[in-house]
Amino acid sequence: MSGLTGRVLINRKKLRAMLPLADRTIYNMELRGEFPRRIVLTSRNVAWDLAEVEAWVDSRKSSGLQAARPGMES
C-alpha cells in the first residue's frame, strides 16, 4: 500500500492562498530546511503536503519568535 494514504497534497496556487509569501521566499526557506519540502509530481508540477504546511504554520504561531529582518542585528 502507498505511503500517501490519507495524505492531501496542495498545489502552488493553494499554498499561496494560505501563505502570503513569494515563491522565491518559499523556495529559499525550503533550501535552508525552514519550510516543508515540495514534492515533485512531474517536470512542471509540484505540490506540498497539507499536513506538513499546517504543522509549520502552527509551529510559527506557537513559537512566538519574530522573523529576522534584513539588515537588523540580532
C-alpha positions in Angstrom: 0.0 0.0 0.0 1.2 3.5 -0.8 2.6 5.8 1.8 0.3 8.5 0.6 -2.8 7.0 2.1 -4.9 9.8 3.6 -2.4 12.5 2.6 -3.7 15.7 1.0 -1.4 17.5 -1.4 -1.8 21.1 -2.3 -0.5 22.9 -5.4 1.3 26.2 -5.6 -1.9 28.2 -6.0 -3.5 26.8 -2.8 -0.2 27.2 -0.9 0.0 30.9 -2.0 -3.7 31.3 -0.9 -2.7 30.0 2.6 0.5 31.9 3.0 1.3 35.5 1.9 4.9 34.6 0.9 6.6 34.9 -2.5 7.5 31.8 -4.4 11.2 32.8 -4.0 10.8 33.1 -0.3 9.2 29.7 0.0 12.0 28.2 -2.2 14.8 29.8 -0.1 13.2 28.6 3.1 12.9 25.1 1.7 16.6 25.1 0.8 17.5 26.2 4.4 15.3 23.5 5.8 12.9 26.0 7.3 9.8 25.0 5.3 8.3 21.7 4.2 9.9 20.4 1.0 7.9 20.3 -2.2 7.0 17.0 -3.8 7.9 16.9 -7.5 4.9 15.3 -9.3 6.0 16.0 -12.9 8.6 18.1 -14.6 6.2 21.1 -14.5 4.1 20.3 -11.3 5.0 20.4 -7.7 2.9 20.0 -4.5 3.2 20.3 -0.7 1.8 18.0 1.9 -1.0 20.0 3.5 -0.5 18.4 7.0 3.2 19.5 6.9 2.4 23.0 5.9 -0.3 23.3 8.6 2.2 21.9 11.2 4.7 24.6 10.0 2.1 27.3 10.4 1.2 26.0 13.9 4.8 25.9 14.9 5.3 29.5 13.8 2.2 30.6 15.7 3.3 28.9 18.9 7.0 29.8 18.8 6.5 33.5 19.5 9.7 34.1 17.5 10.0 37.2 15.3 11.4 36.6 11.9 14.8 38.3 11.3 14.6 41.4 9.2 17.2 42.1 6.6 19.9 44.5 7.9 18.8 44.1 11.5 21.2 43.0 14.2 20.1 40.1 16.4 
